[in-house]
Amino acid sequence: MIRMNKHKTSSFTGVMVLLILLIVVMFFVTLGTGVINISPQEVIRTLLGSGTDRQELVLFEFRLPRIVLALLIGTGLAVSGAILQSITQNDLAEPGILGINTGAGFAVVLFIFFLQDSIGSVFSVLIMPLFALLGALLAALLIYVLAWKNGVNPIRLVLVGIGINAGFSAALVILQLKMNPQDFRQATVWLSGDIWNANWTFVLALLPWILILVPYALQKSNTLNVLNFGDDIAEGLGSKVESDRRVLLIIAVALAGASVAAGGAIAFLGLVVPHITRRIIGPLHQYTIPISALMGGLLLMVSDTIGKNLLTPMEIPVGIVVAILSTPYFIYLLIREK
């Protein structure tokens, strides 16, 4: 078992406290910012039940569920990316690049195309994460089967994932061309990465996935730490490499699929956040998973706030903002990898 030393624990606590404080600050900034500006004092009064009807409507029915969704989606994608980078032993692995996001997106677009109009809106919200999970699992299954050759080589896993991503992307284009204009627009915005239709039903649909899978991923921290040493060393240390990799892959896929259902195909977040986390606190997953969860939620909340307010009243999909903020770091990673 890989143990945590006192110095690392102290640094970890400091970073956690800082991220929580930043999230709290951004929480109040985001609540008060928008087409209808609400001062910090009015935000606090409204949260305490003393605001006007209009302020309560704006905060509790529109902004608050969107903020909670941004935190949950960012957490899910960041932790999924941290797991995938460990089990593939590749710094450039993340749900979007490996095709998991695209597989989930393909399933959701199929749902929009064939079933959305015939199912009630509330039931649609609840069933979409399941469709996204099935699509993500299908993509992961294809990747795993095609990458298998007397075991799964991490490099082959990534290369096959890139190919699966391209295949699902092509299928998505074909499907979108057959949609009516309204569904086409909805699918296009969603595939760009957008916290669309933010409401408490979506929050309740996504919350169990995050509350169950993120703690379970944290419980598997030592397994992830061992896999980082490579398959041969991990086997020598007693790890059942293929079995552990399959379990962790399912966790990562489920987190990514559920997050994509609520926030669309947001790319790069699962790539950049784990890298920044490891640079700050080191590679041990006892540290990187909780910090990645907080940092992912913070990054997505900041990106969503920028997207909503930069070109008011027009909104920029949050996935585009994340890509813009992440691209410089992504280029740096590619140069370093080369």
Residue pairs with C-beta under 8 A, 6 or more apart in sequence:
1 222
2 222
2 225
2 226
2 284
2 286
4 12
4 284
4 286
4 287
8 281
8 282
8 284
8 287
11 281
12 281
12 287
12 290
12 291
15 280
15 281
15 291
16 290
16 291
16 294
19 291
19 294
19 295
19 298
20 294
22 298
23 71
23 294
23 297
23 298
23 301
26 298
26 301
26 302
26 305
27 67
27 301
28 40
28 43
28 44
29 305
30 63
30 67
30 301
30 304
30 305
31 38
31 43
31 59
31 63
31 64
31 67
32 38
32 39
32 40
32 42
32 43
33 305
33 308
33 309
34 58
34 63
34 308
34 309
34 312
35 312
35 313
36 54
36 58
38 46
38 55
38 58
38 59
42 51
42 55
43 59
45 51
46 52
46 55
46 56
46 59
47 59
51 59
61 199
62 198
65 198
65 199
65 200
65 202
65 203
66 195
66 198
66 304
67 301
67 304
68 203
69 195
69 198
69 202
69 203
69 206
69 262
69 263
70 195
70 263
70 297
70 300
70 301
70 304
70 318
71 297
71 300
71 301
72 203
72 206
72 207
72 210
72 259
72 262
72 297
73 195
73 206
73 259
73 262
73 263
73 266
73 300
74 269
74 273
74 296
74 297
74 298
74 299
74 300
74 301
75 210
75 214
75 293
75 294
75 296
75 297
76 206
76 209
76 210
76 213
76 214
76 255
76 256
76 258
76 259
76 296
77 95
77 255
77 256
77 259
77 263
77 266
77 269
77 270
77 273
77 296
77 300
78 269
78 270
78 273
78 274
78 292
78 293
78 295
78 296
78 297
78 299
79 213
79 214
79 217
79 252
79 255
79 289
79 292
79 293
79 296
80 94
80 95
80 100
80 251
80 252
80 253
80 255
80 256
80 259
80 270
81 93
81 94
81 95
81 252
81 269
81 270
81 271
81 273
81 274
81 292
82 270
82 273
82 274
82 277
82 285
82 288
82 289
82 292
83 217
83 224
83 248
83 249
83 251
83 252
83 255
84 93
84 94
84 95
84 98
84 100
84 249
84 252
84 270
85 91
85 92
85 93
85 94
85 274
86 224
86 227
86 228
86 248
86 285
87 154
87 224
87 227
87 245
87 248
87 249
87 252
88 98
88 154
88 157
88 158
89 154
89 227
89 228
89 230
90 154
90 155
90 157
90 158
91 275
91 333
91 337
92 158
92 271
92 333
92 334
92 337
93 158
93 161
93 271
94 267
94 268
94 269
94 270
94 271
95 101
95 136
95 252
95 253
95 256
95 260
95 270
96 102
96 165
96 265
96 266
96 267
96 268
96 270
96 271
97 158
97 161
97 162
97 165
97 267
97 271
98 139
98 143
98 157
98 158
98 161
98 162
98 164
98 165
99 139
99 143
99 161
99 162
99 163
99 164
99 165
99 166
99 167
99 168
100 136
100 139
100 140
100 161
100 252
100 253
100 256
100 257
101 136
101 256
101 260
101 265
101 266
101 267
102 139
102 164
102 165
102 168
102 169
102 172
102 265
103 135
103 136
103 137
103 138
103 139
103 140
103 142
103 164
103 168
103 257
104 132
104 133
104 135
104 136
104 139
104 256
104 257
104 260
104 261
104 265
105 132
105 135
105 168
105 172
105 190
105 191
105 260
105 264
105 265
106 135
106 139
106 168
106 171
106 172
106 175
107 131
107 132
107 134
107 135
107 136
107 138
108 128
108 131
108 132
108 135
108 190
108 260
108 261
109 172
109 175
109 176
109 187
109 190
109 191
110 131
110 135
110 175
111 124
111 127
111 128
111 131
112 179
112 183
112 186
112 187
113 175
113 178
113 179
113 183
113 187
115 124
116 124
116 183
119 127
122 201
125 197
125 199
125 201
125 202
125 205
126 201
126 205
128 205
128 261
128 262
129 205
129 206
129 209
129 257
129 258
129 261
129 262
131 261
132 257
132 258
132 260
132 261
133 253
133 254
133 257
133 258
133 261
134 257
135 257
136 253
136 254
136 256
136 257
136 260
137 250
137 253
137 254
137 257
139 164
139 168
139 253
140 249
140 250
140 253
142 160
142 164
143 157
143 160
143 161
143 164
144 152
144 157
144 246
144 249
146 160
146 163
146 164
147 153
147 156
147 157
147 159
147 160
147 161
149 156
151 231
151 241
151 242
152 242
152 245
154 231
172 191
176 184
176 187
176 188
179 187
186 196
189 196
189 264
189 317
190 196
190 264
190 265
191 264
191 265
192 264
192 265
192 317
192 319
192 320
193 263
193 264
193 265
193 266
193 267
193 317
193 318
193 319
193 320
193 322
193 323
194 263
194 264
194 317
194 318
194 319
195 262
195 263
195 264
195 304
195 318
196 264
202 262
205 261
205 262
206 258
206 259
206 261
206 262
209 254
209 255
209 258
210 255
210 258
213 251
213 254
213 255
214 255
214 289
214 293
216 251
217 248
217 251
217 252
217 255
217 289
218 285
218 286
218 289
218 290
220 244
220 247
220 248
220 251
220 285
221 284
221 285
221 286
221 289
222 285
222 286
223 239
223 244
223 248
224 248
224 285
225 283
225 284
225 285
225 286
226 233
226 234
226 237
226 239
227 234
227 239
227 241
227 244
227 245
227 248
228 283
229 237
231 241
234 241
234 244
235 241
256 270
259 266
260 266
263 300
263 318
263 319
264 317
264 319
265 319
266 300
266 318
266 319
266 322
267 319
267 322
267 323
268 322
268 323
268 326
268 327
268 330
269 296
269 299
269 300
269 322
269 326
270 296
271 326
271 330
271 333
272 299
272 326
272 329
272 330
273 292
273 295
273 296
273 299
274 288
274 292
275 329
275 333
276 295
276 329
277 287
277 288
277 291
277 292
277 295
278 288
280 291
281 287
281 288
281 291
282 288
299 322
299 325
300 318
300 322
303 318
303 321
303 322
303 325
304 318
304 321
306 316
306 321
307 315
307 316
307 317
307 318
307 320
307 321
308 315
308 316
310 316
310 321
